[in-house]
Amino acid sequence: MKTQPAPKVAILACSVFEREIALLTQGAKHIVETRFFEIGLHDRPDVLRATLQQQLDEVDSRNDIQAVILAYGLCGRSTAGLRSLRHKLIIPRAHDCITVFMGSKEAYAEHQRRCPTCFYYTPGWNRARRVPGPDKLEVLKTELAKKFEADDVEFLMETEREQWAQHNTATYIDLGTDDAESEADYARRCAEWLGWKFERIHGDVALLRDLLWGKWDNARFQIVEPGQQLGQSTDTNVLRAETVTTK
C-alpha cells in the first residue's frame, strides 16, 4: 500500500520543543515554515493567546499549506479561543507540554499517580531556567528587583521556595536530543541542591512525531476546521472544536 505524503504545514511552537522538533523533522520537506515563541509567554495567558492568534492570521494568508500545527497544549487556557479562517488547526489533546513529552495523557497520568511529588525537567525548561534550582532563584531575584523593594523581593522568593517544597523529586524526561546528557546533568545538580531525589525517564516521541508528520487521529489530536475555534473540554478530551458565533 502506497503511503500518503504528509500534508504541507506551518508550525507554531513553544520553544520548549525546539530541540525535540529539530530531532524529529530532519528531512521533513512538508514543513513549509516553523515559528517558535518564548516559554515566558505562559505567564500571561492572554498575551500568549493574542500572540498566537496574530501569528495564525499571518500564516493563514499562505496558499502553500494545508494545515497549521500548534505545538502547545491547553496551557492554562492560553490556546482556548484560537481560530483560523482558511486552514485547519491541529493540536494535541494535552493540558500542557509534559503530556507531549510523555507521549500521551494516559502515560502522564500514570506517572503522576506513581510520583505525585515529581517536578518535570526537560532541555527546553532547563535552558529557560524555569525549573527549581539555584539559577531559577537568581533569575527570579533579578526580575523581581526591577519591580519591588528588597523586603517584598525576599517575601516573593520565599513564596516560590514554599511552592517547591510541595515536590521532592526531579524527573528528567529524555527524548534523545543532542543535549540530553548535559541537560540530565543539570537536572541532577538541581536535585542535589534542593535535597530532592533524581530520576531520569525516557519519554515517548510518538505524539510529537505524529503531530509533526500529519498522522492525526481524533483520539490524540483536536482538529479545528476553518471557521471554528478551539475550546476547552471538561472531559478527558481536554479540547474541543466550537462553532464561532457572530454577534
SEKE-268274 format. One record per residue (C-alpha): residue number from 1; residue in three letters; chain; x, y, z. Coordinates in pm, 1 decimal, m for minus. Layout:
N
(rodren NUM,'ALA','A',(X,Y,Z))
...
This chain:
247
(rodren 1,'MET','A',(0.0,0.0,0.0))
(rodren 2,'LYS','A',(137.1,337.0,m101.2))
(rodren 3,'THR','A',(191.9,575.2,191.3))
(rodren 4,'GLN','A',(15.3,908.5,164.5))
(rodren 5,'PRO','A',(256.2,1205.1,168.4))
(rodren 6,'ALA','A',(243.7,1425.1,474.7))
(rodren 7,'PRO','A',(31.0,1738.3,426.5))
(rodren 8,'LYS','A',(205.4,2070.8,382.6))
(rodren 9,'VAL','A',(201.5,2253.2,714.4))
(rodren 10,'ALA','A',(316.5,2557.9,906.2))
(rodren 11,'ILE','A',(411.4,2508.4,1272.0))
(rodren 12,'LEU','A',(359.2,2746.3,1562.1))
(rodren 13,'ALA','A',(550.7,2604.0,1857.4))
(rodren 14,'CYS','A',(659.5,2680.2,2209.1))
(rodren 15,'SER','A',(1038.6,2698.3,2227.3))
(rodren 16,'VAL','A',(1030.1,2426.9,2494.8))
(rodren 17,'PHE','A',(1007.2,2186.2,2196.9))
(rodren 18,'GLU','A',(1285.0,2341.3,1988.5))
(rodren 19,'ARG','A',(1544.9,2062.1,2016.8))
(rodren 20,'GLU','A',(1284.1,1786.6,2001.1))
(rodren 21,'ILE','A',(1124.1,1928.1,1686.9))
(rodren 22,'ALA','A',(1466.9,1962.0,1524.1))
(rodren 23,'LEU','A',(1534.7,1596.7,1604.9))
(rodren 24,'LEU','A',(1204.4,1471.9,1464.2))
(rodren 25,'THR','A',(1179.3,1684.0,1147.9))
(rodren 26,'GLN','A',(1506.1,1604.0,976.9))
(rodren 27,'GLY','A',(1431.9,1576.6,604.7))
(rodren 28,'ALA','A',(1072.6,1695.8,654.8))
(rodren 29,'LYS','A',(1004.6,1868.4,323.8))
(rodren 30,'HIS','A',(634.3,1902.8,401.4))
(rodren 31,'ILE','A',(703.0,2162.1,672.4))
(rodren 32,'VAL','A',(686.9,2497.7,497.4))
(rodren 33,'GLU','A',(754.1,2718.2,799.4))
(rodren 34,'THR','A',(819.1,2688.2,1173.5))
(rodren 35,'ARG','A',(784.8,2971.5,1423.0))
(rodren 36,'PHE','A',(892.2,2938.6,1788.0))
(rodren 37,'PHE','A',(768.5,3151.0,2078.8))
(rodren 38,'GLU','A',(929.6,3211.0,2416.8))
(rodren 39,'ILE','A',(832.0,2997.9,2713.4))
(rodren 40,'GLY','A',(777.6,3304.3,2931.1))
(rodren 41,'LEU','A',(456.0,3387.0,2745.4))
(rodren 42,'HIS','A',(290.9,3113.4,2951.7))
(rodren 43,'ASP','A',(297.6,3351.0,3248.3))
(rodren 44,'ARG','A',(50.0,3574.7,3066.5))
(rodren 45,'PRO','A',(m217.1,3353.7,2903.4))
(rodren 46,'ASP','A',(m398.8,3646.1,2740.6))
(rodren 47,'VAL','A',(m76.1,3770.7,2583.6))
(rodren 48,'LEU','A',(15.2,3421.8,2461.6))
(rodren 49,'ARG','A',(m331.5,3379.3,2310.6))
(rodren 50,'ALA','A',(m312.1,3717.4,2135.9))
(rodren 51,'THR','A',(37.6,3640.8,2008.5))
(rodren 52,'LEU','A',(m63.7,3305.4,1865.2))
(rodren 53,'GLN','A',(m377.6,3447.6,1706.7))
(rodren 54,'GLN','A',(m174.4,3718.7,1535.5))
(rodren 55,'GLN','A',(63.7,3454.8,1402.6))
(rodren 56,'LEU','A',(m227.2,3236.6,1289.4))
(rodren 57,'ASP','A',(m369.7,3529.1,1097.3))
(rodren 58,'GLU','A',(m33.9,3575.1,925.9))
(rodren 59,'VAL','A',(20.9,3212.4,822.5))
(rodren 60,'ASP','A',(m346.0,3186.8,725.9))
(rodren 61,'SER','A',(m265.5,3400.4,422.4))
(rodren 62,'ARG','A',(m34.6,3132.2,282.6))
(rodren 63,'ASN','A',(m150.7,2937.1,m22.6))
(rodren 64,'ASP','A',(110.8,2663.9,7.3))
(rodren 65,'ILE','A',(m8.7,2485.4,323.0))
(rodren 66,'GLN','A',(m298.3,2258.0,414.1))
(rodren 67,'ALA','A',(m294.7,2294.5,792.5))
(rodren 68,'VAL','A',(m137.8,2478.4,1084.5))
(rodren 69,'ILE','A',(14.0,2274.1,1366.2))
(rodren 70,'LEU','A',(10.3,2411.2,1720.2))
(rodren 71,'ALA','A',(285.9,2253.7,1929.8))
(rodren 72,'TYR','A',(111.6,2351.7,2251.4))
(rodren 73,'GLY','A',(m145.6,2211.1,2491.2))
(rodren 74,'LEU','A',(m433.3,2389.8,2656.2))
(rodren 75,'CYS','A',(m164.2,2565.6,2863.1))
(rodren 76,'GLY','A',(m376.5,2740.8,3123.3))
(rodren 77,'ARG','A',(m643.5,2811.6,2858.7))
(rodren 78,'SER','A',(m389.9,3014.3,2658.9))
(rodren 79,'THR','A',(m494.5,2836.4,2338.3))
(rodren 80,'ALA','A',(m871.2,2840.7,2402.0))
(rodren 81,'GLY','A',(m1037.3,3070.0,2151.1))
(rodren 82,'LEU','A',(m780.5,3038.5,1873.7))
(rodren 83,'ARG','A',(m925.8,3016.1,1525.2))
(rodren 84,'SER','A',(m832.3,3002.5,1159.5))
(rodren 85,'LEU','A',(m1032.9,3118.3,859.5))
(rodren 86,'ARG','A',(m865.9,2919.8,579.7))
(rodren 87,'HIS','A',(m668.4,2627.5,719.8))
(rodren 88,'LYS','A',(m750.0,2364.5,977.1))
(rodren 89,'LEU','A',(m563.8,2371.2,1308.4))
(rodren 90,'ILE','A',(m413.9,2063.0,1471.6))
(rodren 91,'ILE','A',(m319.6,2048.1,1841.6))
(rodren 92,'PRO','A',(m251.7,1757.1,2079.5))
(rodren 93,'ARG','A',(m516.3,1674.7,2337.6))
(rodren 94,'ALA','A',(m297.2,1786.1,2626.5))
(rodren 95,'HIS','A',(m326.5,2014.0,2926.5))
(rodren 96,'ASP','A',(41.5,2106.4,2893.1))
(rodren 97,'CYS','A',(365.9,2007.1,2725.9))
(rodren 98,'ILE','A',(452.9,1727.4,2970.1))
(rodren 99,'THR','A',(179.0,1516.7,2809.6))
(rodren 100,'VAL','A',(357.7,1561.8,2476.7))
(rodren 101,'PHE','A',(697.2,1469.0,2622.7))
(rodren 102,'MET','A',(544.9,1159.1,2784.3))
(rodren 103,'GLY','A',(373.5,1050.8,2461.5))
(rodren 104,'SER','A',(13.1,1052.2,2582.6))
(rodren 105,'LYS','A',(m208.1,1194.4,2852.6))
(rodren 106,'GLU','A',(m251.7,839.0,2983.8))
(rodren 107,'ALA','A',(123.9,790.9,3030.4))
(rodren 108,'TYR','A',(146.7,1127.3,3204.2))
(rodren 109,'ALA','A',(m142.6,1043.1,3435.7))
(rodren 110,'GLU','A',(13.6,707.5,3523.2))
(rodren 111,'HIS','A',(347.7,865.5,3611.0))
(rodren 112,'GLN','A',(171.9,1130.6,3818.8))
(rodren 113,'ARG','A',(m11.8,854.5,4003.4))
(rodren 114,'ARG','A',(318.8,686.7,4087.2))
(rodren 115,'CYS','A',(502.8,1009.8,4166.4))
(rodren 116,'PRO','A',(263.2,1292.8,4260.9))
(rodren 117,'THR','A',(550.7,1496.8,4407.5))
(rodren 118,'CYS','A',(762.3,1496.1,4089.8))
(rodren 119,'PHE','A',(865.6,1815.0,3914.7))
(rodren 120,'TYR','A',(943.4,1763.6,3545.1))
(rodren 121,'TYR','A',(1264.3,1881.9,3380.5))
(rodren 122,'THR','A',(1328.5,1889.9,3004.2))
(rodren 123,'PRO','A',(1600.8,2051.6,2791.7))
(rodren 124,'GLY','A',(1374.9,2343.6,2696.8))
(rodren 125,'TRP','A',(1259.5,2413.7,3051.1))
(rodren 126,'ASN','A',(1618.5,2385.9,3173.7))
(rodren 127,'ARG','A',(1756.0,2628.9,2916.1))
(rodren 128,'ALA','A',(1490.1,2884.4,3005.3))
(rodren 129,'ARG','A',(1583.2,2849.8,3375.0))
(rodren 130,'ARG','A',(1218.0,2782.2,3453.0))
(rodren 131,'VAL','A',(1281.6,2480.5,3677.6))
(rodren 132,'PRO','A',(1350.1,2471.0,4054.0))
(rodren 133,'GLY','A',(1716.8,2527.5,4130.4))
(rodren 134,'PRO','A',(1970.8,2797.7,4211.6))
(rodren 135,'ASP','A',(1963.0,2950.7,3863.6))
(rodren 136,'LYS','A',(1586.0,2996.5,3877.0))
(rodren 137,'LEU','A',(1618.3,3180.9,4207.9))
(rodren 138,'GLU','A',(1885.1,3414.3,4067.8))
(rodren 139,'VAL','A',(1676.2,3490.4,3760.3))
(rodren 140,'LEU','A',(1369.2,3545.6,3974.4))
(rodren 141,'LYS','A',(1556.4,3772.7,4214.6))
(rodren 142,'THR','A',(1684.6,3987.0,3926.9))
(rodren 143,'GLU','A',(1339.1,4016.4,3771.0))
(rodren 144,'LEU','A',(1165.6,4099.5,4098.6))
(rodren 145,'ALA','A',(1428.4,4357.9,4198.8))
(rodren 146,'LYS','A',(1325.5,4564.8,3898.3))
(rodren 147,'LYS','A',(969.8,4592.7,4030.2))
(rodren 148,'PHE','A',(972.2,4564.6,4409.9))
(rodren 149,'GLU','A',(1150.8,4675.7,4725.1))
(rodren 150,'ALA','A',(1404.2,4440.7,4888.5))
(rodren 151,'ASP','A',(1164.9,4315.0,5158.4))
(rodren 152,'ASP','A',(899.2,4237.4,4901.3))
(rodren 153,'VAL','A',(1152.4,4056.7,4683.1))
(rodren 154,'GLU','A',(1254.6,3831.4,4971.6))
(rodren 155,'PHE','A',(890.4,3758.2,5054.9))
(rodren 156,'LEU','A',(812.0,3661.8,4696.3))
(rodren 157,'MET','A',(1120.5,3442.2,4671.8))
(rodren 158,'GLU','A',(1023.3,3266.4,4992.7))
(rodren 159,'THR','A',(678.4,3206.2,4841.6))
(rodren 160,'GLU','A',(849.2,3043.6,4544.2))
(rodren 161,'ARG','A',(1054.2,2819.2,4774.1))
(rodren 162,'GLU','A',(738.0,2715.6,4958.0))
(rodren 163,'GLN','A',(583.7,2606.9,4628.4))
(rodren 164,'TRP','A',(890.4,2396.6,4554.5))
(rodren 165,'ALA','A',(850.3,2230.9,4895.7))
(rodren 166,'GLN','A',(544.6,2050.7,4757.5))
(rodren 167,'HIS','A',(786.7,1841.7,4547.1))
(rodren 168,'ASN','A',(1068.6,1604.9,4634.8))
(rodren 169,'THR','A',(1176.5,1450.7,4302.9))
(rodren 170,'ALA','A',(1330.7,1599.2,3989.4))
(rodren 171,'THR','A',(1214.2,1392.0,3694.1))
(rodren 172,'TYR','A',(1415.3,1446.8,3377.4))
(rodren 173,'ILE','A',(1237.9,1341.4,3056.0))
(rodren 174,'ASP','A',(1478.9,1220.5,2786.9))
(rodren 175,'LEU','A',(1365.6,1221.5,2423.4))
(rodren 176,'GLY','A',(1711.0,1159.1,2278.8))
(rodren 177,'THR','A',(1807.1,1513.8,2181.7))
(rodren 178,'ASP','A',(2171.1,1606.3,2125.0))
(rodren 179,'ASP','A',(2181.4,1783.9,2460.6))
(rodren 180,'ALA','A',(2017.4,1502.8,2657.9))
(rodren 181,'GLU','A',(2324.4,1419.0,2864.7))
(rodren 182,'SER','A',(2420.4,1773.0,2962.1))
(rodren 183,'GLU','A',(2061.9,1864.4,3047.9))
(rodren 184,'ALA','A',(2018.5,1549.1,3254.3))
(rodren 185,'ASP','A',(2330.1,1651.0,3447.9))
(rodren 186,'TYR','A',(2179.8,1995.7,3500.7))
(rodren 187,'ALA','A',(1858.9,1846.8,3638.9))
(rodren 188,'ARG','A',(2062.5,1618.1,3864.9))
(rodren 189,'ARG','A',(2258.5,1914.1,4002.5))
(rodren 190,'CYS','A',(1934.8,2099.8,4072.2))
(rodren 191,'ALA','A',(1802.4,1797.1,4258.4))
(rodren 192,'GLU','A',(2117.5,1777.5,4470.5))
(rodren 193,'TRP','A',(2096.6,2148.7,4554.8))
(rodren 194,'LEU','A',(1729.5,2110.5,4651.6))
(rodren 195,'GLY','A',(1784.5,1792.0,4850.1))
(rodren 196,'TRP','A',(1548.9,1605.6,4617.3))
(rodren 197,'LYS','A',(1559.9,1261.9,4461.5))
(rodren 198,'PHE','A',(1650.4,1245.2,4093.1))
(rodren 199,'GLU','A',(1514.3,1019.9,3824.1))
(rodren 200,'ARG','A',(1572.8,1006.6,3451.5))
(rodren 201,'ILE','A',(1298.4,857.8,3240.4))
(rodren 202,'HIS','A',(1262.7,805.0,2869.2))
(rodren 203,'GLY','A',(971.8,990.9,2720.2))
(rodren 204,'ASP','A',(783.7,883.4,2410.4))
(rodren 205,'VAL','A',(822.2,1074.3,2083.5))
(rodren 206,'ALA','A',(510.0,922.2,1925.7))
(rodren 207,'LEU','A',(266.9,1205.2,1999.8))
(rodren 208,'LEU','A',(501.5,1484.2,1890.5))
(rodren 209,'ARG','A',(627.8,1288.8,1589.4))
(rodren 210,'ASP','A',(277.7,1212.1,1464.3))
(rodren 211,'LEU','A',(173.5,1573.4,1521.8))
(rodren 212,'LEU','A',(460.4,1694.5,1304.9))
(rodren 213,'TRP','A',(419.9,1431.9,1032.3))
(rodren 214,'GLY','A',(45.1,1458.2,978.1))
(rodren 215,'LYS','A',(m68.7,1134.3,1142.1))
(rodren 216,'TRP','A',(m367.1,1291.4,1313.9))
(rodren 217,'ASP','A',(m638.8,1082.7,1476.7))
(rodren 218,'ASN','A',(m928.0,1222.3,1676.3))
(rodren 219,'ALA','A',(m833.0,1028.7,1989.3))
(rodren 220,'ARG','A',(m499.0,1209.9,2032.8))
(rodren 221,'PHE','A',(m544.2,1533.9,1841.4))
(rodren 222,'GLN','A',(m805.1,1807.1,1822.6))
(rodren 223,'ILE','A',(m874.0,1912.1,1466.1))
(rodren 224,'VAL','A',(m1031.5,2255.5,1428.7))
(rodren 225,'GLU','A',(m1180.9,2319.2,1086.4))
(rodren 226,'PRO','A',(m1173.7,2663.4,921.4))
(rodren 227,'GLY','A',(m1435.6,2888.8,1076.6))
(rodren 228,'GLN','A',(m1434.6,2700.2,1408.5))
(rodren 229,'GLN','A',(m1243.9,2792.1,1722.2))
(rodren 230,'LEU','A',(m1054.0,2590.5,1978.4))
(rodren 231,'GLY','A',(m1225.6,2542.1,2311.6))
(rodren 232,'GLN','A',(m1167.8,2365.3,2641.2))
(rodren 233,'SER','A',(m1346.1,2038.2,2709.1))
(rodren 234,'THR','A',(m1424.4,1941.5,3066.8))
(rodren 235,'ASP','A',(m1387.4,1569.1,2996.8))
(rodren 236,'THR','A',(m1080.6,1360.0,2911.7))
(rodren 237,'ASN','A',(m1072.4,1502.2,2559.8))
(rodren 238,'VAL','A',(m923.9,1822.6,2710.3))
(rodren 239,'LEU','A',(m1002.8,2022.7,2394.6))
(rodren 240,'ARG','A',(m1291.2,2060.9,2154.6))
(rodren 241,'ALA','A',(m1388.0,2247.7,1838.8))
(rodren 242,'GLU','A',(m1652.6,2515.3,1884.6))
(rodren 243,'THR','A',(m1877.4,2694.1,1642.3))
(rodren 244,'VAL','A',(m1790.5,3061.7,1616.9))
(rodren 245,'THR','A',(m2095.4,3270.5,1692.9))
(rodren 246,'THR','A',(m2121.6,3615.3,1546.6))
(rodren 247,'LYS','A',(m2292.2,3891.8,1741.1))
